């Protein structure tokens, strides 16, 4: 399917610079542009590619002014990256979708399946499960007993949703995600560790996206809750009774220990670790590989382990590199002081 520059500009409320009849049928990175492709420019590091790209149309921010001739048609918008996301969503909507239930799927008689649902080969829908309208259940997915999955939700291959858990509308769970496995609860005893039954559930509200091989444990009691609009990257671990506020995002390999409460609109970099039973406020930004051992106030930015103000962390990191030389210098000064003491005593 082709779209013209005029159609695209109307959709994203942009201004055309160039040929309004230029057409595109695919997307490409600006440095890999080809005729018939749509690209975008938002990062200043990539400006030089706009003068050589072969893409037919390029989305740019409205304040962009070329310093030399550009062969592509430009569409100026408020935010090129956001406009690209809208266009890619539109493009995906036009892609053909499968509908129907594979004869190789296993569906319990007591399960309820909505309208226009696709269930792929070797998927397993267990007793009492409810699958909402327009869901897309890929092969080898397991939906446990009494699980409820909302409308328009996609479960990619090998997703496992344990019994009684709740998945909202418009959610996306990528391959290998596990929702509702037992929380890590064990009581020490003279014989070893005795398992504490995890009798709670996991709840994902609407518009949540969960990355590949990410695990969200069920609660010991009550619920582990991921509120609406949360986006989790691959390989994230959320422990039992964790609560994540709406529209928070977490990058890959982050971990949140049990019963921690994360606020709304937070941004966590990769490999951030959060201690258990603490509270992180709203609009908190945490740099990659940071450790959060205690409560964090809202509207705070932190970095390092233990996490501190980013400017303090940068100064500390600069000093850290000098520690071997400083240690050697300290040893030399100690020797000089000892020699001076000997001379004074003499």
LINQUI-V307987 format. One record per run of one state. SS is the DSSP state (H for helix, E for strand, C for the rest). FROM is the first residue (numbers start at 0). TO is the last residue. If there is no record, write none. Layout:
BEGIN
ss->SS from->FROM to->TO
ss->SS from->FROM to->TO
END
This chain:
BEGIN
ss->C from->0 to->1
ss->E from->2 to->3
ss->H from->4 to->11
ss->C from->12 to->13
ss->E from->14 to->16
ss->C from->17 to->21
ss->E from->22 to->23
ss->C from->24 to->24
ss->E from->25 to->26
ss->C from->27 to->28
ss->H from->29 to->31
ss->C from->32 to->35
ss->E from->36 to->40
ss->C from->41 to->42
ss->H from->43 to->50
ss->C from->51 to->55
ss->E from->56 to->60
ss->C from->61 to->71
ss->E from->72 to->76
ss->C from->77 to->78
ss->H from->79 to->92
ss->C from->93 to->98
ss->E from->99 to->100
ss->C from->101 to->104
ss->E from->105 to->106
ss->C from->107 to->110
ss->E from->111 to->112
ss->C from->113 to->116
ss->E from->117 to->118
ss->C from->119 to->122
ss->E from->123 to->124
ss->C from->125 to->128
ss->E from->129 to->130
ss->C from->131 to->134
ss->E from->135 to->136
ss->C from->137 to->140
ss->E from->141 to->142
ss->C from->143 to->146
ss->E from->147 to->148
ss->C from->149 to->152
ss->E from->153 to->154
ss->C from->155 to->158
ss->E from->159 to->160
ss->C from->161 to->164
ss->E from->165 to->166
ss->C from->167 to->170
ss->E from->171 to->172
ss->C from->173 to->176
ss->E from->177 to->178
ss->C from->179 to->184
ss->E from->185 to->188
ss->C from->189 to->190
ss->E from->191 to->194
ss->C from->195 to->199
ss->E from->200 to->203
ss->C from->204 to->207
ss->E from->208 to->209
ss->C from->210 to->213
ss->E from->214 to->215
ss->C from->216 to->221
ss->E from->222 to->225
ss->C from->226 to->229
ss->E from->230 to->231
ss->C from->232 to->235
ss->E from->236 to->237
ss->C from->238 to->241
ss->E from->242 to->243
ss->C from->244 to->247
ss->E from->248 to->249
ss->C from->250 to->253
ss->E from->254 to->255
ss->C from->256 to->259
ss->E from->260 to->261
ss->C from->262 to->265
ss->E from->266 to->267
ss->C from->268 to->271
ss->E from->272 to->273
ss->C from->274 to->277
ss->E from->278 to->279
ss->C from->280 to->283
ss->E from->284 to->285
ss->C from->286 to->289
ss->E from->290 to->291
ss->C from->292 to->294
ss->E from->295 to->295
ss->C from->296 to->299
ss->E from->300 to->302
ss->C from->303 to->306
ss->E from->307 to->307
ss->C from->308 to->308
ss->H from->309 to->344
ss->C from->345 to->345
END
